[in-house]
Amino acid sequence: MTKKCLNKSLNWVDRYTPQLADLRNSEIEFPTLRGSFKGRYRLDENNIQKFEITIPANIKVTFVVSDSRKKIINFNDQSLTKHQQEISLIPGDNTLVIK
């Protein structure tokens, strides 16, 4: 589910909560007025989830991890605290690995 709004600084703000069920992989690309938004998802045989997300400039995205207390999360090659449920993505390339 994604929610969009325009904040006071005229930047688009998105909130992304993936609901993938039994999906093993997925890719999406769609244009926006500020550039293309690209997303790629893979679930490997060890149940490790990998998200690769490219965000255009001037768009802010919050990625929501469900039940983050039971997971190890790496964001752009850095480990995050286990209880961090919301992750602010940056314009450009982002990689999230959830174990």
C-alpha positions in Angstrom: 0.0 0.0 0.0 1.3 3.4 -0.9 0.0 6.8 0.4 1.1 10.0 -1.3 0.8 13.6 -0.3 2.4 16.9 -1.2 4.2 18.5 1.8 4.8 22.2 2.4 8.2 22.2 0.6 6.6 20.9 -2.6 8.2 17.5 -2.3 6.3 14.3 -2.9 6.1 12.1 0.2 5.3 8.4 -0.2 4.7 5.7 2.4 5.4 2.1 1.2 4.2 -0.9 3.1 4.9 -4.1 1.1 2.3 -6.9 1.3 3.9 -9.6 -0.7 2.3 -12.8 0.6 3.8 -15.8 -1.3 5.4 -13.7 -4.0 9.0 -14.7 -4.7 10.0 -11.9 -7.1 8.6 -8.7 -8.6 9.7 -5.7 -10.6 8.0 -2.4 -11.3 8.9 0.9 -13.0 6.6 3.9 -13.4 7.2 7.5 -14.5 6.5 10.5 -12.3 6.8 14.1 -13.0 10.2 14.1 -11.2 11.6 10.9 -12.9 11.2 7.2 -12.9 10.5 5.2 -9.8 11.9 1.6 -9.9 11.4 -1.3 -7.6 12.7 -4.8 -7.5 12.0 -7.6 -5.0 13.5 -11.0 -4.6 12.9 -13.7 -1.9 15.7 -16.3 -1.9 15.6 -20.0 -0.8 16.6 -19.0 2.8 13.7 -16.5 3.1 16.0 -13.5 2.8 14.1 -10.6 1.2 16.0 -8.1 -1.0 14.4 -4.8 -2.1 16.2 -2.6 -4.7 14.4 0.8 -5.0 15.4 3.8 -7.1 13.7 7.0 -6.2 13.7 10.2 -8.2 15.0 13.5 -6.8 12.6 15.5 -4.5 10.6 12.5 -3.6 10.7 11.2 0.0 9.7 7.6 0.7 9.2 5.9 4.0 9.5 2.1 3.8 7.6 0.2 6.5 8.8 -3.1 7.7 6.1 -5.3 9.3 7.1 -7.0 12.6 10.6 -5.6 12.5 11.4 -6.9 16.0 12.0 -10.4 14.6 14.2 -9.4 11.7 17.7 -8.3 10.8 17.6 -5.3 8.5 20.4 -4.0 6.3 19.9 -0.7 4.5 22.5 0.4 2.0 25.1 -2.0 3.6 24.4 -0.7 7.1 22.7 -2.7 9.9 19.7 -1.1 11.5 18.3 -1.6 14.9 15.8 -4.4 15.1 13.0 -2.2 16.3 13.2 0.3 13.5 10.0 -0.2 11.6 10.1 2.8 9.4 13.1 3.5 7.1 13.5 6.8 5.3 14.7 6.1 1.8 16.9 8.6 -0.1 16.7 9.8 -3.7 18.7 7.5 -5.9 19.5 3.8 -5.4 18.4 2.1 -2.1 18.9 -1.5 -1.1 17.2 -3.2 1.8 17.9 -6.8 2.9 15.6 -8.3 5.5 16.5 -11.6 7.1 
